[in-house]
């Protein structure tokens, strides 16, 4: 399970960096701010999601179940956090 979590966080961190690079290279500062505020708002709205994996999903493959739970519960907030910089 540790490896699954490590892969998830590394992958989402990389996706956040790619998102930040894509937005900064395609849009002006005003549009960047609007797009990022929309992403942060969507991430804020997904923070309260709690799921309970079905027993069939857990018994199928535990690593995939953990990955799915991580994506569903903290995927978007972590992506938004990884793309946010203080500059």
C-alpha positions as CSV (number, residue, x, y, z in Angstrom):
1,X,0.0,0.0,0.0
2,X,2.9,2.3,0.7
3,X,4.0,2.0,-3.0
4,X,0.5,2.8,-4.2
5,X,0.3,5.9,-2.1
6,X,3.8,7.0,-3.2
7,X,2.8,6.5,-6.9
8,X,-0.4,8.4,-6.4
9,X,1.2,11.4,-4.7
10,X,4.1,11.5,-7.2
11,X,1.8,11.3,-10.2
12,X,-0.6,14.0,-8.9
13,X,2.3,16.2,-8.0
14,X,3.6,15.8,-11.6
15,X,0.2,16.5,-13.0
16,X,0.0,19.7,-10.9
17,X,3.3,20.9,-12.2
18,X,2.2,20.1,-15.8
19,X,-1.1,22.0,-15.2
20,X,0.8,25.0,-13.8
21,X,3.2,25.0,-16.8
22,X,0.3,24.6,-19.3
23,X,-1.7,27.5,-17.8
24,X,1.2,29.8,-17.5
25,X,2.4,29.2,-21.1
26,X,-1.1,29.5,-22.7
27,X,-2.9,32.3,-20.9
28,X,-2.3,35.8,-19.6
29,X,-2.2,36.6,-15.9
30,X,-5.9,37.5,-15.6
31,X,-7.1,34.3,-17.3
32,X,-4.6,32.3,-15.3
33,X,-6.0,33.7,-12.1
34,X,-9.6,32.9,-13.1
35,X,-8.8,29.3,-14.2
36,X,-6.9,28.7,-11.0
37,X,-9.6,30.1,-8.8
38,X,-12.1,27.8,-10.6
39,X,-9.8,24.9,-9.9
40,X,-9.4,25.8,-6.2
41,X,-13.2,26.2,-5.9
42,X,-13.8,22.8,-7.4
43,X,-11.2,21.4,-5.1
44,X,-12.8,23.0,-2.1
45,X,-16.2,21.6,-3.0
46,X,-14.7,18.0,-3.2
47,X,-13.1,18.1,0.3
48,X,-16.2,16.8,2.0
49,X,-16.5,13.6,-0.1
50,X,-16.4,10.4,1.9
51,X,-16.7,7.1,0.2
52,X,-16.9,3.5,1.4
53,X,-15.5,1.0,-1.0
54,X,-17.8,-2.0,-1.6
55,X,-16.5,-5.4,-0.4
56,X,-16.3,-6.6,-4.0
57,X,-14.0,-3.7,-4.9
58,X,-11.8,-4.3,-1.9
59,X,-11.4,-8.0,-2.5
60,X,-10.7,-7.5,-6.2
61,X,-7.4,-5.7,-5.9
62,X,-6.4,-3.7,-2.8
63,X,-3.9,-1.5,-4.5
64,X,-6.5,-0.4,-7.1
65,X,-9.0,0.3,-4.3
66,X,-6.6,2.5,-2.4
67,X,-5.7,4.3,-5.6
68,X,-9.4,4.9,-6.4
69,X,-10.1,6.1,-2.9
70,X,-7.1,8.5,-3.0
71,X,-8.2,9.9,-6.4
72,X,-11.8,10.4,-5.3
73,X,-11.2,11.9,-1.9
74,X,-8.0,14.0,-2.2
75,X,-7.1,13.9,-5.9
76,X,-8.4,17.3,-7.0
77,X,-7.4,19.2,-3.8
78,X,-3.9,17.9,-4.0
79,X,-3.6,18.7,-7.7
80,X,-4.7,22.3,-6.9
81,X,-2.3,22.5,-4.0
82,X,0.6,21.2,-6.1
83,X,-0.1,23.8,-8.8
84,X,-0.2,26.7,-6.3
85,X,2.9,28.8,-5.6
86,X,3.5,31.8,-3.4
87,X,5.0,33.8,-6.3
